[in-house]
Amino acid sequence: MTLQASIEQVLSSSSSYSEDPTATARFARSPEGFTRNIRGVVSIGATDDIQAMLKLANAPETLASNPFAIFPVSTGNNWGYGTGLPETDDRDAVILDLSALSNVTYFDEEDGICSLQPGVTQQRLYEFLQSKGSDYMVPVTGAGPSCSVLANALERGYGITPGTDHFATVTCIKGYLPTGEFYESSLAAMDQTSDKLVDKAFKWKHGPYLDGLFTQSGNMVVTEVTLVLEKPKDGFDSFYMRFYKPDSFADAYLTVKSIFQSLGAVVGSINLMDRRRVAAMVSENPQGPGTHQNMTDEQLDDIAKRHQVPHWTVVGTIYAPKSVSRAARKEIAALAAGRADEVLFSSGIKIKFGQWLVKHLPFSFLTPVKEQLEKLEMGMQIMKGIPNQIALPLAYWRNPRVRPDGQRALNPAEDGCGILWYAPLVPAKVPQMELFIAMVRRICATYNIEPMVTFTNFSAHCTDSTIPIVFDRENPAAVADAQTCLNKLFEEGIKNGFVPYRMNIEQQQQIDKAAPFWKAAKQINTSLDSNNILSPGRYDL
């Protein structure tokens, strides 16, 4: 019996299998410039079919005659890290498409506890909350409205709203182990009520904490997570700081650090961006999108002058009641005094007047200001947990074929964009961060990659940097340069203590299997998946 016939035999009418190139091409498109062979795609319409697929893959007759590996994806929109591609290419790869499992299965308006399936995107959750008249915030990311909330949490992603660490907000996980057995927590197994509310509310369960084993791994096909949502406070505000001096990084970062030390959880994560990164947000590529060449200093200076882009920009949020928010604004202004050249609050008169001005006086000379204020408004929506595409045009910076027009849903994979991410944790100390900046700018320039630097600060003691490596995917030389650039950043970075917290599907194969940590992880993986049929190669397991 052929593989296709075997799979079709075990699936219910709710699910389907296809080896048609049209079906496999959706997952084979890679903005990273990677290639993989995909045998077929199972579109899951019922969770029982996941169990059937796992049992089929483990069956002795399958292993003997038609061995295949299963690679589950939620939406496949993991731009820059592997998108919908399988990790390895040793056996027939069958994609398990979970995007049709798109239900919010539980919602507690009183406590903000929400259970959802893999296909629930940021936009789908937002629409669900709107339909309930609820003001809870979606845990948004810059990846855009079409991306899975569950998958981002399992990848231990983060955002700018409260509950910055998205897996930290997850209270329970359910799904199928590689054997086909259904997994739920010890609390859920003991609870004899139908709602099992204590399982949804309490993260740590009994005994060894196991749920973490199912993040950044292929140890389970997760079919549901429960997470705790946050509400915006009535004193919500956002703040923007500009540092115009070329040597102002230390002032900018020490201001960020002092805000966390003083205000703690009153503020969300704080972004610190250099002017190349901001320039790419407010302007088209002056070299032309198809050029494999960086902006010149003169071009960057011109953009900075026209759009008032400083050398460093700080963007943060205040999530607090009005009385606390007023005090927080005063504290932030005081902490920035003598360091920042300009401090703006979204509630401040300068931004409010600017918004009124461009609305009522739409003259052509106000166009740059109008565009900036429109981007500011979209940025504030993200901070309030409203998904949008404000960050996605970055992926199109060097795409000469498709321009993001804001009128349609953007899909960097389908649109032929090229993007990779270098996402290391960086010691939260000025000397190390300045060393990191110098390293990124030097290596990126060597490979004609625009060195755009962002630090996302979670606290006074932890910072992550996201460096977008943007290239023309149809230019073989540009693809090679981009991938080499990422490898060089990775290699030199770990020597200086800059260690990625997420790795793409190629980088995962470089893990040191001899290290005790990874040996232990492999032992756990082998005990759960003795035939190695579920996401083999995921973090090299």
C-alpha positions as CSV (number, residue, x, y, z in Angstrom):
1,M,0.0,0.0,0.0
2,T,1.3,3.5,-0.9
3,L,1.9,6.1,1.8
4,Q,-1.0,8.2,0.4
5,A,-3.4,5.2,0.6
6,S,-2.2,4.4,4.1
7,I,-2.8,7.9,5.4
8,E,-6.2,8.3,3.6
9,Q,-7.3,5.1,5.2
10,V,-6.8,6.3,8.8
11,L,-8.2,9.8,8.4
12,S,-11.8,10.7,9.1
13,S,-13.9,12.8,6.6
14,S,-13.0,15.9,8.6
15,S,-9.3,15.8,7.5
16,S,-7.6,15.3,4.2
17,Y,-4.2,14.4,2.7
18,S,-2.6,15.8,-0.5
19,E,0.6,15.3,-2.3
20,D,-0.4,17.9,-4.9
21,P,2.4,20.5,-5.5
22,T,-0.1,23.3,-4.8
23,A,-0.6,21.9,-1.3
24,T,3.0,21.3,-0.5
25,A,4.2,24.6,-2.1
26,R,2.4,26.7,0.6
27,F,4.8,25.3,3.2
28,A,7.9,25.1,0.9
29,R,8.0,28.8,0.4
30,S,10.8,30.1,2.5
31,P,11.7,33.7,3.1
32,E,14.9,32.3,4.8
33,G,16.2,30.9,1.5
34,F,16.1,27.3,2.8
35,T,14.9,24.4,0.8
36,R,13.3,21.1,1.9
37,N,11.3,18.3,0.2
38,I,7.8,17.8,1.4
39,R,6.0,14.6,0.6
40,G,2.5,15.7,1.5
41,V,0.2,17.7,3.7
42,V,-2.4,16.5,6.1
43,S,-5.0,19.2,6.8
44,I,-6.4,18.3,10.2
45,G,-10.1,19.0,10.8
46,A,-10.6,16.9,13.9
47,T,-8.1,16.3,16.7
48,D,-8.7,12.5,16.7
49,D,-7.0,12.4,13.3
50,I,-3.8,13.6,15.0
51,Q,-3.8,10.5,17.1
52,A,-4.5,8.4,14.1
53,M,-1.5,9.9,12.2
54,L,0.9,9.3,15.1
55,K,-0.2,5.7,15.5
56,L,0.2,5.1,11.8
57,A,3.7,6.6,11.7
58,N,4.7,4.3,14.7
59,A,3.1,1.2,13.2
60,P,5.7,-1.6,12.5
61,E,4.5,-2.1,9.0
62,T,4.8,1.6,8.3
63,L,8.3,1.8,9.7
64,A,9.3,-1.2,7.6
65,S,7.8,-0.2,4.3
66,N,6.8,3.5,4.2
67,P,8.6,5.3,7.0
68,F,7.7,9.0,7.3
69,A,8.1,11.8,9.8
70,I,5.4,14.2,11.0
71,F,6.0,18.0,11.2
72,P,3.1,19.9,12.9
73,V,2.6,23.5,12.1
74,S,0.0,25.9,13.5
75,T,-0.2,28.5,10.6
76,G,3.3,28.1,9.2
77,N,3.9,31.9,9.4
78,N,7.1,31.7,11.4
79,W,8.8,34.2,9.1
80,G,12.6,34.2,9.3
81,Y,13.1,31.1,11.5
82,G,11.9,28.4,9.1
83,T,8.3,29.4,8.3
84,G,6.4,26.1,7.4
85,L,9.4,24.0,6.5
86,P,10.3,20.8,8.2
87,E,13.6,20.7,10.2
88,T,15.2,17.8,8.4
89,D,15.0,16.0,5.1
90,D,16.1,12.4,5.8
91,R,12.7,10.7,5.5
92,D,9.5,11.5,3.7
93,A,8.2,14.7,5.4
94,V,4.5,15.0,6.1
95,I,3.2,18.4,7.2
96,L,0.5,18.3,9.8
97,D,-1.5,21.5,9.1
98,L,-3.3,22.4,12.3
99,S,-4.6,25.8,11.0
100,A,-8.2,24.7,10.7
101,L,-8.3,24.0,14.5
102,S,-9.1,27.6,15.1
103,N,-11.5,27.6,18.1
104,V,-11.3,29.5,21.3
105,T,-12.5,26.6,23.5
106,Y,-12.9,28.4,26.8
107,F,-13.0,32.1,28.0
108,D,-13.5,33.5,31.4
109,E,-14.4,37.1,31.2
110,E,-14.0,37.6,34.9
111,D,-10.4,36.4,35.2
112,G,-9.2,36.6,31.5
113,I,-8.4,32.9,31.3
114,C,-8.6,31.7,27.7
115,S,-8.1,28.3,26.1
116,L,-7.4,28.2,22.3
117,Q,-6.3,25.9,19.5
118,P,-3.3,26.1,17.2
119,G,-5.1,27.9,14.3
120,V,-6.3,30.8,16.5
121,T,-4.4,33.7,15.0
122,Q,-3.8,37.1,16.7
123,Q,-6.6,38.5,14.5
124,R,-9.0,35.6,15.2
125,L,-8.5,36.1,19.0
126,Y,-9.0,39.8,18.6
127,E,-12.3,39.3,16.7
128,F,-13.4,36.8,19.3
129,L,-12.8,39.2,22.2
130,Q,-14.5,42.0,20.3
131,S,-17.6,39.7,19.7
132,K,-17.7,39.2,23.5
133,G,-17.5,42.9,24.1
134,S,-14.3,42.3,26.0
135,D,-11.4,44.7,26.4
136,Y,-8.8,42.0,27.2
137,M,-5.6,42.4,25.1
138,V,-4.3,40.0,22.5
139,P,-0.7,39.0,23.2
140,V,0.4,40.5,19.9
141,T,3.8,40.3,18.2
142,G,5.3,42.2,15.2
143,A,4.8,39.0,13.1
144,G,1.3,40.2,12.3
145,P,-2.4,39.3,12.5
146,S,-2.1,36.0,10.6
147,C,0.3,34.3,13.1
148,S,-0.7,31.7,15.7
149,V,-1.0,32.8,19.4
150,L,-0.4,29.2,20.6
151,A,2.7,28.7,18.4
152,N,4.3,31.9,19.5
153,A,3.9,31.0,23.2
154,L,5.4,27.5,22.5
155,E,8.4,29.1,20.8
156,R,8.7,31.3,24.0
157,G,8.1,34.4,22.1
158,Y,7.5,37.8,23.6
159,G,5.7,41.0,22.9
160,I,5.3,44.6,24.2
161,T,2.0,44.2,26.1
162,P,1.8,43.1,29.7
163,G,2.7,39.4,30.0
164,T,5.7,40.2,27.8
165,D,7.0,36.6,28.1
166,H,4.2,34.8,26.4
167,F,5.0,31.3,27.7
168,A,5.0,32.8,31.2
169,T,1.2,33.5,30.7
170,V,0.5,29.9,29.7
171,T,-1.1,27.9,32.5
172,C,-1.7,24.5,30.9
173,I,-1.0,22.5,27.8
174,K,-2.9,19.7,26.2
175,G,-2.1,17.5,23.2
176,Y,-0.8,14.2,21.8
177,L,2.5,12.6,22.7
178,P,4.5,11.0,19.9
179,T,3.0,7.6,20.8
180,G,-0.5,9.0,20.2
181,E,-1.4,9.1,23.9
182,F,-3.4,12.2,25.0
183,Y,-1.5,14.4,27.5
184,E,-3.0,16.6,30.1
185,S,-1.7,17.7,33.5
186,S,-1.9,15.9,36.8
187,L,-4.4,18.4,38.0
188,A,-6.7,17.8,35.0
189,A,-6.4,14.0,35.5
190,M,-7.4,14.2,39.1
191,D,-10.2,16.8,38.8
192,Q,-13.6,15.1,38.4
193,T,-15.4,18.3,37.3
194,S,-16.1,19.0,33.7
195,D,-14.6,22.5,33.6
196,K,-11.3,21.6,35.4
197,L,-10.9,25.2,36.4
198,V,-7.9,24.7,38.8
199,D,-5.9,23.2,35.9
200,K,-6.6,26.3,33.8
201,A,-5.7,28.7,36.6
202,F,-2.6,27.1,38.2
203,K,0.5,26.8,36.1
204,W,2.8,24.5,38.2
205,K,0.7,21.3,38.7
206,H,2.1,18.5,40.8
207,G,5.6,16.9,40.8
208,P,8.1,17.6,38.1
209,Y,7.0,20.5,35.9
210,L,6.6,18.9,32.5
211,D,4.8,21.5,30.3
212,G,8.1,23.3,29.6
213,L,9.2,20.1,27.8
214,F,6.7,20.9,25.0
215,T,8.1,24.3,24.2
216,Q,10.9,24.7,21.5
217,S,10.7,21.0,20.9
218,G,9.0,18.3,19.0
219,N,7.9,16.4,22.0
220,M,4.2,16.8,21.5
221,V,1.5,17.9,19.0
222,V,-0.1,20.6,21.1
223,T,-3.8,21.0,20.5
224,E,-4.7,23.5,23.1
225,V,-3.1,26.0,25.5
226,T,-4.7,28.0,28.2
227,L,-3.3,31.4,28.9
228,V,-4.1,34.4,31.1
229,L,-4.9,37.6,29.2
230,E,-4.4,41.2,30.5
231,K,-6.6,44.2,30.4
232,P,-5.3,47.7,29.5
233,K,-5.6,50.1,32.4
234,D,-7.4,53.4,32.1
235,G,-4.2,55.3,32.4
236,F,-2.6,53.6,29.4
237,D,0.1,55.8,27.8
238,S,3.1,55.4,25.6
239,F,6.3,57.3,25.6
240,Y,8.9,58.1,23.0
241,M,12.4,59.5,23.6
242,R,14.8,60.8,21.0
243,F,18.6,60.9,21.4
244,Y,20.2,62.9,18.6
245,K,23.9,62.7,19.4
246,P,25.9,60.0,17.7
247,D,27.5,58.9,21.0
248,S,24.2,58.8,22.9
249,F,23.7,55.1,23.2
250,A,24.8,55.0,26.9
251,D,22.4,57.8,27.8
252,A,19.6,56.0,26.0
253,Y,20.1,52.6,27.6
254,L,20.8,53.9,31.1
255,T,17.5,55.8,30.9
256,V,15.7,52.6,29.9
257,K,17.4,50.8,32.8
258,S,16.6,53.4,35.3
259,I,12.9,53.4,34.2
260,F,12.7,49.6,35.0
261,Q,14.5,50.0,38.3
262,S,12.2,52.8,39.4
263,L,8.8,51.7,37.9
264,G,9.1,47.9,37.5
265,A,5.8,46.3,36.2
266,V,4.1,49.6,35.6
267,V,5.9,49.7,32.2
268,G,5.8,47.0,29.5
269,S,8.9,46.0,27.6
270,I,10.8,48.9,26.1
271,N,12.3,49.0,22.6
272,L,15.6,50.8,21.9
273,M,16.2,51.3,18.1
274,D,19.0,52.8,16.2
275,R,18.3,55.2,13.3
276,R,18.8,52.7,10.5
277,R,16.0,50.6,12.0
278,V,13.7,53.6,12.4
279,A,14.7,54.9,8.9
280,A,13.5,51.6,7.4
281,M,10.1,52.1,9.2
282,V,9.5,55.6,7.9
283,S,11.1,55.5,4.4
284,E,11.5,53.4,1.3
285,N,14.9,51.9,0.6
286,P,16.8,54.8,-1.0
287,Q,19.0,52.3,-2.9
288,G,16.0,50.7,-4.5
289,P,14.5,47.5,-3.2
290,G,16.3,45.2,-5.6
291,T,19.8,46.5,-4.8
292,H,22.1,44.4,-2.8
293,Q,23.7,47.4,-1.2
294,N,23.4,49.3,2.0
295,M,22.3,52.9,2.5
296,T,25.1,55.3,2.3
297,D,25.7,57.7,5.2
298,E,24.5,60.5,3.1
299,Q,21.3,58.7,2.3
300,L,20.7,57.9,5.9
301,D,21.4,61.5,6.9
302,D,18.9,62.7,4.3
303,I,16.2,60.3,5.7
304,A,17.0,61.3,9.3
305,K,16.7,65.0,8.4
306,R,13.4,64.7,6.5
307,H,11.8,62.5,9.1
308,Q,13.5,63.8,12.3
309,V,15.1,60.4,13.0
310,P,17.5,60.5,15.9
311,H,20.5,58.2,16.4
312,W,18.6,56.3,19.1
313,T,14.8,56.0,19.7
314,V,13.2,54.7,22.9
315,V,9.6,53.4,22.7
316,G,7.8,52.2,25.8
317,T,4.4,51.9,27.5
318,I,2.7,52.6,30.8
319,Y,0.1,50.1,31.9
320,A,-1.5,51.6,35.1
321,P,-4.6,53.3,36.5
322,K,-4.8,57.0,35.8
323,S,-3.4,58.1,39.1
324,V,-0.4,55.8,38.9
325,S,0.1,56.7,35.2
326,R,0.3,60.4,36.0
327,A,3.0,59.8,38.6
328,A,4.8,57.4,36.2
329,R,4.9,60.1,33.5
330,K,6.5,62.5,35.9
331,E,9.0,59.9,37.0
332,I,9.9,59.0,33.4
333,A,10.4,62.6,32.4
334,A,12.6,63.2,35.4
335,L,14.7,60.1,34.7
336,A,15.2,61.2,31.1
337,A,16.1,64.8,32.0
338,G,19.6,65.7,31.0
339,R,19.9,62.6,28.8
340,A,17.1,62.5,26.2
341,D,16.9,65.4,23.7
342,E,13.1,65.0,23.5
343,V,10.5,63.1,25.5
344,L,7.0,62.7,24.2
345,F,3.9,60.9,25.7
346,S,1.0,59.8,23.5
347,S,-1.3,61.6,25.9
348,G,0.7,64.8,25.6
349,I,-0.4,68.0,23.9
350,K,2.3,67.9,21.3
351,I,1.2,64.6,19.8
352,K,-2.5,65.4,20.3
353,F,-2.1,68.7,18.5
354,G,-0.2,67.1,15.7
355,Q,-2.9,64.5,15.2
356,W,-5.5,67.3,15.1
357,L,-3.4,69.3,12.7
358,V,-2.9,66.7,10.0
359,K,-6.6,65.7,10.2
360,H,-7.9,69.2,9.6
361,L,-5.1,70.6,7.5
362,P,-4.1,67.9,5.0
363,F,-1.6,70.0,3.1
364,S,1.1,68.2,1.0
365,F,3.9,69.7,3.2
366,L,2.4,67.8,6.1
367,T,2.6,64.4,4.4
368,P,5.8,63.2,6.2
369,V,4.3,64.3,9.6
370,K,1.0,62.6,8.7
371,E,2.8,59.4,7.8
372,Q,4.7,59.4,11.1
373,L,1.6,60.0,13.1
374,E,-0.3,57.3,11.3
375,K,2.6,54.9,12.1
376,L,2.5,56.2,15.7
377,E,-1.2,55.4,15.9
378,M,-0.6,51.8,14.6
379,G,2.2,51.4,17.1
380,M,-0.2,52.4,19.9
381,Q,-2.7,49.9,18.7
382,I,-0.1,47.2,19.0
383,M,0.7,48.4,22.5
384,K,-3.0,48.0,23.3
385,G,-3.1,44.5,22.1
386,I,-4.7,45.2,18.7
387,P,-3.0,43.2,16.0
388,N,-1.8,45.0,12.8
389,Q,0.9,44.8,10.1
390,I,3.0,47.8,11.2
391,A,6.2,45.7,11.5
392,L,5.8,43.5,8.4
393,P,6.8,46.0,5.7
394,L,10.4,45.6,7.0
395,A,10.5,42.1,5.3
396,Y,9.9,43.9,1.9
397,W,12.8,46.4,2.3
398,R,14.8,44.6,-0.5
399,N,11.9,42.9,-2.4
400,P,11.8,44.5,-5.9
401,R,8.7,42.5,-7.0
402,V,6.1,43.2,-4.4
403,R,5.6,46.4,-2.4
404,P,3.5,46.5,0.8
405,D,0.6,48.8,0.2
406,G,-1.3,48.4,3.4
407,Q,-4.4,47.5,1.5
408,R,-4.0,43.7,1.7
409,A,-2.8,41.0,4.1
410,L,1.0,40.7,3.9
411,N,2.6,37.3,3.5
412,P,6.4,37.6,3.2
413,A,6.7,33.9,2.2
414,E,4.2,34.1,-0.6
415,D,5.4,37.5,-1.7
416,G,9.0,36.3,-2.2
417,C,10.6,38.3,0.6
418,G,13.9,37.4,2.1
419,I,14.4,37.6,5.8
420,L,16.4,35.9,8.6
421,W,16.6,36.9,12.2
422,Y,19.6,37.1,14.5
423,A,18.0,37.1,18.0
424,P,20.6,36.9,20.8
425,L,20.3,37.7,24.5
426,V,22.8,40.4,25.3
427,P,24.2,41.2,28.7
428,A,22.4,44.3,30.0
429,K,25.5,46.3,30.5
430,V,26.5,49.3,28.4
431,P,30.1,48.1,27.5
432,Q,28.8,44.7,26.3
433,M,25.9,46.3,24.4
434,E,28.2,48.7,22.7
435,L,30.5,45.8,21.7
436,F,27.4,44.1,20.3
437,I,26.4,47.1,18.2
438,A,29.9,47.4,16.8
439,M,30.0,43.7,15.9
440,V,26.6,43.8,14.2
441,R,27.5,46.9,12.1
442,R,30.9,45.5,11.1
443,I,29.7,42.0,10.1
444,C,26.5,43.2,8.4
445,A,28.4,45.8,6.3
446,T,30.8,43.0,5.2
447,Y,28.0,41.1,3.6
448,N,25.9,44.0,2.3
449,I,23.2,43.6,5.0
450,E,21.6,46.7,6.4
451,P,22.7,46.7,10.1
452,M,19.4,47.6,11.8
453,V,19.6,47.3,15.6
454,T,16.8,46.9,18.1
455,F,17.1,46.0,21.7
456,T,13.9,44.8,23.4
457,N,14.3,45.3,27.1
458,F,12.2,43.1,29.4
459,S,13.6,44.4,32.7
460,A,16.7,46.1,34.1
461,H,18.7,42.9,33.9
462,C,17.6,41.3,30.6
463,T,17.7,42.4,27.0
464,D,17.2,40.7,23.7
465,S,18.3,42.1,20.3
466,T,16.5,41.4,17.1
467,I,18.6,42.0,14.0
468,P,16.6,41.6,10.7
469,I,18.7,40.2,7.9
470,V,16.7,41.4,4.9
471,F,17.7,40.4,1.4
472,D,16.4,39.7,-2.2
473,R,15.4,36.0,-2.1
474,E,15.6,35.8,-5.9
475,N,19.3,36.9,-6.0
476,P,21.5,33.9,-5.3
477,A,24.4,36.1,-4.2
478,A,22.2,38.0,-1.8
479,V,20.9,34.7,-0.3
480,A,24.4,33.4,0.2
481,D,25.5,36.7,1.8
482,A,22.5,36.8,4.1
483,Q,23.1,33.2,5.3
484,T,26.8,33.7,5.7
485,C,26.2,37.0,7.6
486,L,23.9,35.2,10.1
487,N,26.4,32.4,10.6
488,K,29.2,34.9,11.3
489,L,27.1,36.9,13.7
490,F,26.2,33.6,15.5
491,E,29.9,32.4,15.6
492,E,31.4,35.6,16.8
493,G,28.5,36.5,19.1
494,I,28.7,33.4,21.3
495,K,32.4,34.1,21.8
496,N,31.3,37.4,23.4
497,G,28.4,36.2,25.4
498,F,25.7,37.0,22.8
499,V,23.7,33.8,22.8
500,P,20.5,33.4,20.6
501,Y,17.4,32.5,22.6
502,R,15.7,31.3,19.4
503,M,17.4,29.6,16.4
504,N,16.1,28.9,12.9
505,I,15.9,25.3,11.5
506,E,19.4,25.4,10.1
507,Q,21.0,26.8,13.2
508,Q,19.4,24.1,15.3
509,Q,21.5,21.5,13.6
510,Q,24.7,23.2,15.0
511,I,23.8,22.4,18.6
512,D,26.5,20.6,20.6
513,K,24.9,17.2,21.2
514,A,27.7,16.2,23.6
515,A,26.8,18.9,26.1
516,P,25.1,17.5,29.2
517,F,22.0,19.6,28.7
518,W,21.4,18.4,25.2
519,K,22.2,14.8,26.1
520,A,19.5,15.0,28.8
521,A,17.1,16.6,26.4
522,K,17.7,13.9,23.8
523,Q,17.2,11.2,26.5
524,I,13.8,12.7,27.3
525,N,12.9,13.0,23.6
526,T,13.9,9.4,22.9
527,S,11.8,8.1,25.8
528,L,8.8,10.0,24.5
529,D,9.4,9.3,20.8
530,S,11.4,6.0,20.4
531,N,10.9,5.9,16.7
532,N,11.7,9.6,16.2
533,I,8.7,10.2,14.1
534,L,7.6,13.7,15.4
535,S,9.6,16.7,14.2
536,P,13.0,15.0,14.0
537,G,15.8,17.5,14.1
538,R,13.8,20.0,16.1
539,Y,16.5,21.6,18.2
540,D,18.6,18.7,16.8
541,L,16.6,16.2,18.8
